[in-house]
Amino acid sequence: MGAKKKSTAKKKSKVQTSGVVRKASASKTSTGARPTSPDTTATARSWRLADIRRAWIEYFEGQKHLHLPSAGLIPAGDPTLLFTTAGMVQFKPYFAGAETPPSRRAITIQKCLRTTDLENVGKTARHLTFFEMLGNFSFGDYFKREAIRMAWDFSLNWLKLDAERIHVTVFESDDEAVQIWREEAGLPAERITRLGKSDNWWGPAGDSGACGPCSELYLDRGAQICEHCTCSDKSKCAPGGEGDRYMEYWNLVFNQFHQDAAGKLHPLPMTGIDTGAGLERMAALLNDLDSVFDTDEMALVMKRIEELSAELRADGQRIAYSAKTREPFRVLADHARAASFCIADGIYPGNTGRGYVIRRIIRRALLFARELGIFAPILHRLSGELAQIYGAFYPELKERAAEIERRLRSEEERFLRTLEHGLGKWDEYLKERRASNSPLFSGDRAFTLYDTFGFPLEMTIELAARAGLTVDLERFEMRMEEQRLRASQAARFKDFTLPSDLPVRAEQATTFVGYDLDAAQSTVLAVLQGETTVASLQEGQNGIVILDRTPFYAEGGGQLGDRGQLSGTDGALFEVSDTQKVGGFYLHIGEMKAGTLQPGFVVEAAIERERRDALMRHHSATHLLNQVLRQKLGDHIVQTGSLVSPDYLRFDFSHSERIEPARLQEIEAAVNEAIAGAAAVQAEVLPIEEARKKGAVATFGEKYGSQVRIVSMGARGDLSLEFCGGCHVRNTGDIGFFHILREASPGAGNRRIEALAGEKALQFFQDEIIECNAQTQAHNARLQLHASELGIDAGSSEWQSLVVTARLPATASAALKSAADVAPLARRIEETRAQLAEADRRLNKILRERKQAQSGQLLEQVDSALEHSMPAGACRILSHFAGETDAETLRKFGDRAKEKARGIIVLLGARTEKGPLLLFMADRAAVEAGADMSLAVRQAAAHIGGGGGGKPEMAQAGGKNAEALPAALQAAVALVAKQLGSATRSA
Ligand code: SER
């Protein structure tokens, strides 16, 4: 994540002792004292987390900051970041100047997740994965002086911290910050420490973004802390250094630069402020607690874990949260919280990316639960308590409580099924390692634990570390390579960077005119090859054209990009095969078919209309489906993925159970009803609050600006009302038809529906009809063929039950006059298929019975064949030509003969559907006497022009020449007799 510091959850703390009680003395300075400060005396009472949240909001609202909601844990619009790791993440576009903030001063209490130090959670007093970050922000408004003034004011007059104990650090060359600290806070030089880039430079979050020097506030907790501190070098105990005496509680970042993906710094158009204070850490500090796990809210979680220990342990013993047990308690508390908040935000346990991080967290928690004697799923049992505690501030925990519980439980159960075995294997591997005396734990073994038993690598590393071993990561990586290749679906344009010498300014971004037009006169702004600007594109070259305005929709919101042509007056022709969007510019990707294009040229940009129409039908159908699913299955349905292509639509949503076929039919019928109703589809752009007020459905994890486009279908959007930038039909009737192809699960806890709209549905039904009619014909013809052979009278009731009589219309368009006809046609096709399957089943049964009768007859011949068998030494050789039959019957024949005699060799030949077959068998006594069927069959096979093999007791061979089967058998008899040392006369 680049060169940056983290204000929370980062500093290593080795303090393991319980709280050192020391009360801060009352404030001695009055700098910046404000009459509005609330009646909270930190020194006189304990601070609850809720008090701190409230104080933060009140104070900064008093300073004209707009209180904005916490963004979700999935960073919207930043693929380089897995999670929201700081308050500023949702504001990256504001700092970059790409979007306009609703207010130039803002505050948030942001849900954050940082997992880089996962293995430390539980071990230290202050590491958390999930935490809340208090932040105040300026987007081109105030800068260093105000930020410092407010931090000081809030620390002294609201948090009531002792001014004498506050120390700060600043970036080494930031004289300005030093001066402001002296002037605004009257801080003496000895309490201002200058540190280098690794300590006092923050950002960017992700691959690129705002960054700058920072200044951190520390509280000196007193020399007595050093008595318990386990830091390695007490002389280094200083702000920014090791040790627990100076505790950082606030980081002020002075954003001055934008760092690009290559690491280059560019001055920001407007400077800004981004501050962050970890809420839990601040609470611990204000209450003189060492540990973030001992705050009021966490204490409730610990209590619940204690209760659960009594419920879940086999012996019913209640385990107390104490110095001895705190590691597993802390792990459980932190991990249950992280997983619950993630699931509430739509991040579900899975095998890749975010999902895998959550899976790791859950699995690690279950490993630690064992240390408390808990072997049953426990995290989902904590989710109710968490919803109680945090629900008031984070309603999503309450709203999705059932979902959180269900997903946690199923993930826990899933892992617990293999954990026991996995740990057994682990012990085994560990012994093996100890015996070999190597400090390296095998990468192959780690891979097996991962692949077969679901042990995240980090968990194995942690287990290995406890046993004093390191895991051979190189080897593990090698084994992972293949899996990773499969997992990584390199999105082609995800990482596309516009060249820095793009001959246009950011404000000139492409105007999209494609909602209303399918062709437009446009001017070429730039032409690129890959990520490089070029002067022109010549015939035969692949490239990218950027226009000032375009009717081409760029892939987004699940809808694929448009295709079409750019044609110049001079015969220039650029074939657009895809359209993507990067930073407001539309990239027309394709090939120069004729002539040349260069910046300044005017072109006629025209999309492929039919393809777009198909895209629109599928997109509008997706909206109707989304709404119907919510109506039929419940409000928990949240879109988790969507693909709108011209050929079909794919819709993923949060729902854990399979949808029964009858339910699916209902869903399909409801969408068709909405289509048949021919309702108007309208789009409008309005302020986000208004859109939300109207009840428009937003896509989960999507980031929206202050103005949003909503698409409504039906009167007052009763058929659908969604936030959407995509292209839609003007009337639901234009969708034509809708048909669900299949329903399946794309991964843990989600369902996926694939469906067709319009022409694609029509085409599908046409293909179905053709196929069904062809199968019906083929079946009836087959019946005819066997009828005479089976001796069934045409017209008899047996005959009737075998004929397929269902008739489908010759064409789908004849049957489908409106969307309401889809269900009846689908039903007719289904009935025909069912009738076909039933008739096929009956016919096959009759044919099978006939075959059985034939094979019965053959098997009846075993006794007489045995009677005709010839002695060969102590054994007997049975040779039989079985005529027409199959391999299975032959084998049964042989088995039966073996059951009836001892020292028997069975040499069989037959004509089968697959050609002539020789099957030779010998029982154990015969093999012991020297019989070798493998050898015999190979030589006999030569007669029928084939080959084969097997074992001494059984072998078989196929061939080409069935006529020669008797000769082959004869030769085999002679050969086997020779094997047995007996010159038997051949049969
Ligand atoms: N972004 C900075 C941090 O995370 C300040 O909020 O520390």
Residues whose N, C-alpha, C, O or C-beta is under 5 A from the ligand:
A	BS01	LIG	K5 K6 S7 T85 A86 G87 M88 N251 V253 D274 T275 G276
